[in-house]
Amino acid sequence: MKYKVDGSIEQFKARLVAKEYTQTYGIDYTETFAPVAKINTVRILLSLVANLDWPLQQFDVKNLFLHGELSEEVYMDLPPGCMVSKKQCQKVCKLNKSLYGLKQSPRSWFGMFTKSIKAFGYRQSNSDHTLFLKKQHGKITTLIVYVDDIVVTGNDPEERKALQNYLSREFEMKDLSPLKYFLGIEVSQSSEGIFLSQRKYALDLLQETGMSGCQPVDTPIEEGLKLCVEPNQVSTDKGRYQRLVGRLMYLAHTRPNFVYALSVSIEVYADVDWAGVVDDRPSTSGYFTFVGGNLVTWKSKKQNVVAHSSAEAEFRGMALGLCEALWLRLLLQDLSYLSRQPIRLFCDNKAACDIAHNPIQHDRTKHVEVDRFFIKEKLDDKIVELPKIRSEDQLADILTVSSQVF
Protein backbone atom coordinates (compact mmCIF):
# COMPACT_ATOMS: atom_id res chain seq x y z
CA MET A 1 0.00 0.00 0.00
CA LYS A 2 1.31 3.43 -0.94
CA TYR A 3 0.30 6.18 1.45
CA LYS A 4 -0.31 9.90 1.04
CA VAL A 5 1.26 12.49 3.34
CA ASP A 6 -1.86 12.55 5.52
CA GLY A 7 -1.71 8.77 6.07
CA SER A 8 -4.56 7.82 3.73
CA ILE A 9 -3.99 5.15 1.09
CA GLU A 10 -2.96 6.53 -2.29
CA GLN A 11 -2.92 3.27 -4.22
CA PHE A 12 -2.43 -0.48 -3.99
CA LYS A 13 0.57 -1.91 -5.82
CA ALA A 14 1.55 -5.46 -6.71
CA ARG A 15 5.06 -6.44 -7.70
CA LEU A 16 7.04 -9.59 -8.45
CA VAL A 17 9.70 -9.86 -5.74
CA ALA A 18 12.61 -12.30 -5.61
CA LYS A 19 13.22 -14.39 -2.47
CA GLU A 20 16.52 -12.81 -1.45
CA TYR A 21 16.83 -15.07 1.60
CA THR A 22 17.60 -17.99 -0.74
CA GLN A 23 20.60 -16.21 -2.28
CA THR A 24 24.08 -17.51 -1.50
CA TYR A 25 27.00 -15.12 -0.98
CA GLY A 26 29.75 -15.56 -3.57
CA ILE A 27 27.38 -17.35 -5.97
CA ASP A 28 24.28 -15.22 -6.44
CA TYR A 29 25.78 -11.97 -5.19
CA THR A 30 29.00 -10.41 -3.90
CA GLU A 31 28.88 -6.73 -2.94
CA THR A 32 25.53 -5.35 -1.78
CA PHE A 33 26.46 -1.98 -0.30
CA ALA A 34 24.81 1.03 -1.90
CA PRO A 35 25.36 4.55 -0.50
CA VAL A 36 22.36 6.46 0.79
CA ALA A 37 22.18 10.20 1.33
CA LYS A 38 23.30 11.46 4.72
CA ILE A 39 20.46 13.19 6.52
CA ASN A 40 22.96 15.94 7.42
CA THR A 41 23.58 16.57 3.72
CA VAL A 42 19.84 16.81 3.14
CA ARG A 43 19.49 19.38 5.94
CA ILE A 44 22.37 21.47 4.55
CA LEU A 45 20.75 21.50 1.11
CA LEU A 46 17.45 22.53 2.70
CA SER A 47 19.27 25.32 4.51
CA LEU A 48 20.69 26.64 1.22
CA VAL A 49 17.30 26.30 -0.46
CA ALA A 50 15.70 28.37 2.33
CA ASN A 51 18.46 31.01 2.28
CA LEU A 52 18.72 31.34 -1.49
CA ASP A 53 15.05 30.76 -2.37
CA TRP A 54 15.79 27.84 -4.69
CA PRO A 55 12.95 25.58 -5.90
CA LEU A 56 12.83 22.12 -4.35
CA GLN A 57 11.70 19.39 -6.72
CA GLN A 58 11.51 15.61 -6.81
CA PHE A 59 12.03 13.01 -9.54
CA ASP A 60 10.01 9.81 -9.41
CA VAL A 61 11.52 6.93 -11.40
CA LYS A 62 9.07 4.13 -12.10
CA ASN A 63 10.26 0.64 -11.06
CA LEU A 64 13.80 1.92 -10.72
CA PHE A 65 15.35 -1.33 -9.42
CA LEU A 66 14.38 -3.01 -12.68
CA HIS A 67 16.89 -0.75 -14.49
CA GLY A 68 19.92 -2.17 -12.68
CA GLU A 69 22.40 -4.34 -14.58
CA LEU A 70 23.47 -7.62 -12.96
CA SER A 71 27.15 -8.54 -12.94
CA GLU A 72 26.40 -12.00 -11.48
CA GLU A 73 24.61 -14.90 -13.18
CA VAL A 74 21.32 -15.24 -11.30
CA TYR A 75 18.59 -17.82 -11.86
CA MET A 76 15.09 -17.71 -10.41
CA ASP A 77 12.28 -20.26 -10.11
CA LEU A 78 9.16 -19.50 -12.10
CA PRO A 79 6.75 -17.41 -10.03
CA PRO A 80 3.94 -19.35 -8.29
CA GLY A 81 0.81 -19.41 -10.42
CA CYS A 82 2.69 -18.95 -13.68
CA MET A 83 0.59 -20.68 -16.36
CA VAL A 84 3.05 -22.84 -18.32
CA SER A 85 3.15 -26.40 -19.61
CA LYS A 86 4.48 -29.23 -17.46
CA LYS A 87 7.66 -29.34 -19.54
CA GLN A 88 8.31 -25.64 -19.01
CA CYS A 89 7.62 -25.95 -15.28
CA GLN A 90 11.00 -27.68 -14.95
CA LYS A 91 12.77 -24.61 -16.32
CA VAL A 92 14.00 -21.54 -14.47
CA CYS A 93 14.38 -17.86 -15.40
CA LYS A 94 17.78 -16.34 -16.06
CA LEU A 95 17.67 -12.72 -14.94
CA ASN A 96 19.10 -10.21 -17.39
CA LYS A 97 18.47 -7.27 -15.06
CA SER A 98 17.97 -6.76 -11.34
CA LEU A 99 14.66 -7.48 -9.67
CA TYR A 100 13.04 -6.17 -6.51
CA GLY A 101 14.08 -8.33 -3.59
CA LEU A 102 17.59 -9.21 -4.80
CA LYS A 103 20.30 -8.30 -2.32
CA GLN A 104 22.31 -6.49 -4.99
CA SER A 105 19.40 -4.53 -6.49
CA PRO A 106 20.08 -1.20 -4.69
CA ARG A 107 23.76 -1.36 -5.60
CA SER A 108 23.01 -2.28 -9.23
CA TRP A 109 20.54 0.60 -9.58
CA PHE A 110 22.85 3.16 -8.01
CA GLY A 111 25.77 2.02 -10.16
CA MET A 112 23.75 2.40 -13.34
CA PHE A 113 22.31 5.77 -12.25
CA THR A 114 25.80 7.09 -11.37
CA LYS A 115 27.14 6.07 -14.76
CA SER A 116 24.19 7.70 -16.51
CA ILE A 117 24.24 10.99 -14.59
CA LYS A 118 28.01 11.37 -14.98
CA ALA A 119 27.61 10.92 -18.74
CA PHE A 120 25.32 13.98 -18.66
CA GLY A 121 28.09 16.11 -17.14
CA TYR A 122 27.39 15.80 -13.42
CA ARG A 123 30.17 15.35 -10.87
CA GLN A 124 29.92 13.08 -7.84
CA SER A 125 30.70 14.85 -4.56
CA ASN A 126 33.57 13.52 -2.46
CA SER A 127 31.80 14.64 0.73
CA ASP A 128 28.70 12.56 0.01
CA HIS A 129 28.70 10.08 -2.86
CA THR A 130 24.93 10.37 -3.28
CA LEU A 131 25.25 14.08 -4.11
CA PHE A 132 25.77 15.06 -7.76
CA LEU A 133 26.53 18.58 -9.00
CA LYS A 134 26.71 20.42 -12.28
CA LYS A 135 28.12 23.94 -12.54
CA GLN A 136 27.89 26.00 -15.71
CA HIS A 137 27.63 29.70 -16.59
CA GLY A 138 27.96 30.67 -12.94
CA LYS A 139 24.94 28.56 -11.94
CA ILE A 140 24.62 25.25 -10.12
CA THR A 141 22.24 22.28 -10.12
CA THR A 142 22.38 19.68 -7.35
CA LEU A 143 20.82 16.26 -7.20
CA ILE A 144 20.75 13.93 -4.19
CA VAL A 145 19.69 10.26 -4.19
CA TYR A 146 18.25 8.19 -1.36
CA VAL A 147 17.55 4.73 -2.84
CA ASP A 148 14.49 5.52 -4.99
CA ASP A 149 14.00 9.15 -3.93
CA ILE A 150 15.74 11.81 -6.07
CA VAL A 151 15.62 15.46 -5.03
CA VAL A 152 16.78 18.26 -7.35
CA THR A 153 17.46 21.92 -6.57
CA GLY A 154 19.65 24.80 -7.75
CA ASN A 155 19.49 28.16 -9.52
CA ASP A 156 19.57 26.93 -13.13
CA PRO A 157 15.98 26.27 -14.36
CA GLU A 158 17.11 25.47 -17.92
CA GLU A 159 19.46 22.76 -16.64
CA ARG A 160 16.72 21.25 -14.45
CA LYS A 161 14.47 20.98 -17.50
CA ALA A 162 17.28 19.45 -19.56
CA LEU A 163 18.00 16.99 -16.75
CA GLN A 164 14.35 15.97 -16.63
CA ASN A 165 14.29 15.36 -20.39
CA TYR A 166 17.53 13.37 -20.23
CA LEU A 167 16.41 11.13 -17.35
CA SER A 168 13.03 10.59 -19.04
CA ARG A 169 14.87 9.20 -22.05
CA GLU A 170 17.09 7.00 -19.89
CA PHE A 171 14.42 5.77 -17.48
CA GLU A 172 10.64 5.69 -17.25
CA MET A 173 9.76 8.69 -15.10
CA LYS A 174 6.84 10.64 -13.75
CA ASP A 175 6.73 14.42 -14.18
CA LEU A 176 8.96 16.61 -12.03
CA SER A 177 6.96 17.87 -9.05
CA PRO A 178 7.54 20.05 -5.97
CA LEU A 179 8.95 18.11 -3.03
CA LYS A 180 6.18 17.23 -0.58
CA TYR A 181 7.31 14.00 1.10
CA PHE A 182 10.85 12.67 1.52
CA LEU A 183 12.16 9.87 3.76
CA GLY A 184 8.95 9.89 5.78
CA ILE A 185 9.27 13.66 6.31
CA GLU A 186 6.61 16.13 5.17
CA VAL A 187 8.13 19.15 3.42
CA SER A 188 6.41 22.49 2.91
CA GLN A 189 8.17 25.44 1.25
CA SER A 190 7.01 29.07 1.38
CA SER A 191 8.46 32.57 1.20
CA GLU A 192 9.17 32.36 4.95
CA GLY A 193 11.36 29.25 4.63
CA ILE A 194 10.95 25.48 4.78
CA PHE A 195 8.86 23.60 7.31
CA LEU A 196 9.61 19.94 8.06
CA SER A 197 7.19 17.69 9.90
CA GLN A 198 7.11 14.04 10.96
CA ARG A 199 3.56 14.15 12.28
CA LYS A 200 2.44 10.88 10.71
CA TYR A 201 5.68 9.16 11.77
CA ALA A 202 5.20 10.35 15.36
CA LEU A 203 1.53 9.30 15.48
CA ASP A 204 2.40 5.84 14.11
CA LEU A 205 5.12 5.49 16.76
CA LEU A 206 2.70 6.47 19.56
CA GLN A 207 0.13 4.00 18.29
CA GLU A 208 2.69 1.20 18.06
CA THR A 209 3.76 1.73 21.67
CA GLY A 210 0.22 2.13 23.01
CA MET A 211 0.82 5.76 24.01
CA SER A 212 -1.67 7.53 21.72
CA GLY A 213 -3.64 8.84 24.70
CA CYS A 214 -0.66 10.17 26.64
CA GLN A 215 -0.44 13.85 27.53
CA PRO A 216 2.45 15.92 26.10
CA VAL A 217 5.19 17.19 28.41
CA ASP A 218 7.84 19.89 28.09
CA THR A 219 10.81 17.57 28.68
CA PRO A 220 11.49 14.26 26.89
CA ILE A 221 13.09 12.85 30.05
CA GLU A 222 12.57 13.32 33.77
CA GLU A 223 14.43 16.43 34.92
CA GLY A 224 17.69 15.69 36.73
CA LEU A 225 17.56 11.98 35.87
CA LYS A 226 20.90 10.18 35.59
CA LEU A 227 20.51 6.94 33.68
CA CYS A 228 22.39 3.99 35.19
CA VAL A 229 22.08 0.26 35.78
CA GLU A 230 19.73 -0.31 38.72
CA PRO A 231 20.11 -3.26 41.11
CA ASN A 232 17.49 -5.98 40.59
CA GLN A 233 16.40 -4.27 37.38
CA VAL A 234 13.65 -6.10 35.50
CA SER A 235 14.92 -7.28 32.12
CA THR A 236 13.39 -5.75 29.00
CA ASP A 237 13.00 -6.85 25.39
CA LYS A 238 16.39 -5.67 24.14
CA GLY A 239 15.52 -5.90 20.45
CA ARG A 240 12.30 -3.91 20.81
CA TYR A 241 14.03 -1.34 23.02
CA GLN A 242 16.82 -0.78 20.49
CA ARG A 243 14.33 -0.51 17.64
CA LEU A 244 12.25 2.10 19.49
CA VAL A 245 15.38 4.09 20.37
CA GLY A 246 16.33 4.03 16.68
CA ARG A 247 12.89 5.30 15.70
CA LEU A 248 13.11 8.08 18.28
CA MET A 249 16.53 9.05 16.91
CA TYR A 250 15.02 9.29 13.42
CA LEU A 251 12.19 11.41 14.82
CA ALA A 252 14.83 13.89 16.05
CA HIS A 253 15.73 14.73 12.43
CA THR A 254 13.03 17.42 12.28
CA ARG A 255 13.56 19.18 15.58
CA PRO A 256 14.90 22.38 13.99
CA ASN A 257 13.04 24.73 11.66
CA PHE A 258 14.83 26.19 8.66
CA VAL A 259 14.40 29.96 8.43
CA TYR A 260 15.85 32.76 6.33
CA ALA A 261 19.35 34.05 7.00
CA LEU A 262 21.83 36.07 4.96
CA SER A 263 25.19 34.30 5.16
CA VAL A 264 26.52 30.76 4.81
CA SER A 265 29.17 30.90 7.54
CA ILE A 266 29.67 27.87 9.82
CA GLU A 267 29.24 28.04 13.59
CA VAL A 268 29.75 25.22 16.11
CA TYR A 269 28.62 25.14 19.72
CA ALA A 270 30.46 22.38 21.60
CA ASP A 271 29.97 21.42 25.24
CA VAL A 272 30.81 18.56 27.59
CA ASP A 273 29.32 17.14 30.78
CA TRP A 274 32.51 16.00 32.53
CA ALA A 275 32.29 12.52 34.14
CA GLY A 276 28.51 12.80 34.07
CA VAL A 277 27.71 9.14 33.37
CA VAL A 278 27.16 7.56 36.80
CA ASP A 279 28.02 3.94 35.99
CA ASP A 280 31.60 4.29 34.70
CA ARG A 281 32.20 8.09 34.71
CA PRO A 282 32.91 8.90 31.04
CA SER A 283 31.97 12.39 29.85
CA THR A 284 29.23 13.28 27.39
CA SER A 285 30.03 15.43 24.35
CA GLY A 286 27.45 17.45 22.47
CA TYR A 287 27.50 19.89 19.60
CA PHE A 288 25.22 21.97 17.39
CA THR A 289 26.37 23.19 13.97
CA PHE A 290 24.81 26.10 12.09
CA VAL A 291 25.14 26.98 8.41
CA GLY A 292 23.89 30.39 7.38
CA GLY A 293 22.15 30.80 10.71
CA ASN A 294 20.25 27.49 10.31
CA LEU A 295 20.73 24.54 12.64
CA VAL A 296 21.75 21.65 10.37
CA THR A 297 23.50 18.96 12.44
CA TRP A 298 23.74 17.97 16.09
CA LYS A 299 25.00 15.09 18.21
CA SER A 300 25.12 13.93 21.82
CA LYS A 301 27.63 11.14 22.42
CA LYS A 302 29.32 9.46 25.36
CA GLN A 303 33.12 9.70 25.15
CA ASN A 304 34.99 6.43 24.76
CA VAL A 305 37.44 6.97 27.64
CA VAL A 306 37.31 8.59 31.07
CA ALA A 307 38.80 12.11 31.10
CA HIS A 308 41.23 13.09 33.87
CA SER A 309 40.07 16.73 33.84
CA SER A 310 37.35 18.93 32.46
CA ALA A 311 39.87 20.49 30.05
CA GLU A 312 40.68 17.04 28.65
CA ALA A 313 36.98 16.28 28.20
CA GLU A 314 36.38 19.67 26.57
CA PHE A 315 39.21 19.09 24.07
CA ARG A 316 37.63 15.83 22.96
CA GLY A 317 34.28 17.58 22.63
CA MET A 318 35.81 20.46 20.65
CA ALA A 319 37.58 18.03 18.31
CA LEU A 320 34.32 16.13 17.70
CA GLY A 321 32.47 19.32 16.78
CA LEU A 322 35.34 20.61 14.67
CA CYS A 323 35.48 17.39 12.63
CA GLU A 324 31.81 17.82 11.78
CA ALA A 325 32.38 21.47 10.84
CA LEU A 326 35.29 20.55 8.54
CA TRP A 327 33.03 18.07 6.73
CA LEU A 328 30.41 20.80 6.35
CA ARG A 329 33.12 23.07 4.97
CA LEU A 330 34.06 20.52 2.29
CA LEU A 331 30.42 20.02 1.34
CA LEU A 332 29.81 23.78 1.03
CA GLN A 333 32.97 24.04 -1.06
CA ASP A 334 31.52 21.42 -3.40
CA LEU A 335 28.35 23.50 -3.61
CA SER A 336 30.38 26.67 -4.32
CA TYR A 337 28.98 28.38 -1.24
CA LEU A 338 31.95 28.24 1.10
CA SER A 339 32.34 31.39 3.17
CA ARG A 340 35.79 32.93 3.49
CA GLN A 341 35.11 33.45 7.17
CA PRO A 342 36.72 30.95 9.56
CA ILE A 343 34.63 28.37 11.39
CA ARG A 344 33.44 29.84 14.69
CA LEU A 345 33.85 27.19 17.41
CA PHE A 346 32.15 28.23 20.65
CA CYS A 347 33.44 26.63 23.86
CA ASP A 348 32.68 28.05 27.31
CA ASN A 349 35.66 26.36 29.04
CA LYS A 350 38.27 29.12 29.38
CA ALA A 351 41.08 26.74 30.33
CA ALA A 352 40.53 24.63 27.22
CA CYS A 353 40.48 27.71 24.97
CA ASP A 354 43.64 29.13 26.56
CA ILE A 355 45.51 25.84 26.14
CA ALA A 356 44.36 25.59 22.51
CA HIS A 357 46.08 28.91 21.76
CA ASN A 358 49.17 28.01 23.81
CA PRO A 359 51.67 25.60 22.19
CA ILE A 360 53.31 24.72 25.53
CA GLN A 361 52.66 21.15 26.71
CA HIS A 362 50.62 20.87 29.92
CA ASP A 363 50.35 17.87 32.20
CA ARG A 364 46.58 18.04 32.07
CA THR A 365 46.56 17.89 28.26
CA LYS A 366 49.10 15.16 27.55
CA HIS A 367 46.25 12.64 27.32
CA VAL A 368 44.68 14.59 24.45
CA GLU A 369 47.84 15.71 22.68
CA VAL A 370 46.54 14.67 19.24
CA ASP A 371 43.29 16.62 19.68
CA ARG A 372 45.23 19.63 21.00
CA PHE A 373 47.56 19.76 18.00
CA PHE A 374 44.65 19.13 15.64
CA ILE A 375 42.78 22.18 16.97
CA LYS A 376 45.96 24.30 17.14
CA GLU A 377 46.78 23.52 13.50
CA LYS A 378 43.34 24.72 12.37
CA LEU A 379 43.72 27.87 14.50
CA ASP A 380 47.12 28.65 12.95
CA ASP A 381 45.71 28.12 9.44
CA LYS A 382 42.87 30.56 10.21
CA ILE A 383 40.36 27.80 9.43
CA VAL A 384 38.79 28.05 12.87
CA GLU A 385 38.52 30.67 15.59
CA LEU A 386 37.45 30.39 19.23
CA PRO A 387 35.24 33.34 20.16
CA LYS A 388 34.49 33.87 23.84
CA ILE A 389 31.09 32.78 25.04
CA ARG A 390 29.37 32.82 28.42
CA SER A 391 28.15 29.53 29.87
CA GLU A 392 24.55 30.75 29.85
CA ASP A 393 24.86 31.36 26.08
CA GLN A 394 26.24 27.88 25.33
CA LEU A 395 23.50 26.31 23.21
CA ALA A 396 25.02 22.82 23.27
CA ASP A 397 24.59 22.59 27.04
CA ILE A 398 21.13 21.15 26.40
CA LEU A 399 22.74 18.08 24.75
CA THR A 400 24.89 17.18 27.75
CA VAL A 401 22.84 17.99 30.86
CA SER A 402 19.65 15.98 31.32
CA SER A 403 18.16 18.55 33.69
CA GLN A 404 17.72 21.06 30.87
CA VAL A 405 14.42 21.54 29.07
CA PHE A 406 14.26 20.77 25.34
Salt bridges, closest charged atoms under 4 A:
GLU20 OE1 - LYS103 NZ 2.70
ASP60 OD2 - LYS174 NZ 3.52
GLU69 OE2 - LYS97 NZ 3.86
GLU73 OE1 - LYS94 NZ 3.86
GLU159 OE1 - LYS134 NZ 3.46
GLU172 OE2 - LYS62 NZ 3.83
ASP204 OD2 - LYS200 NZ 2.90
GLU208 OE2 - ARG243 NH2 2.63
GLU208 OE1 - ARG247 NH1 2.21
GLU267 OE2 - ARG344 NE 3.42
ASP273 OD2 - LYS226 NZ 3.49
GLU312 OE1 - HIS308 ND1 3.37
GLU312 OE2 - ARG316 NH1 2.77
ASP334 OD1 - ARG123 NH2 3.26
ASP354 OD2 - LYS350 NZ 2.83
GLU377 OE1 - LYS378 NZ 3.53
ASP380 OD1 - LYS376 NZ 2.72
GLU385 OE2 - ARG344 NH1 2.99
GLU392 OE2 - ARG390 NH1 3.55
ASP393 OD2 - ARG390 NE 2.92
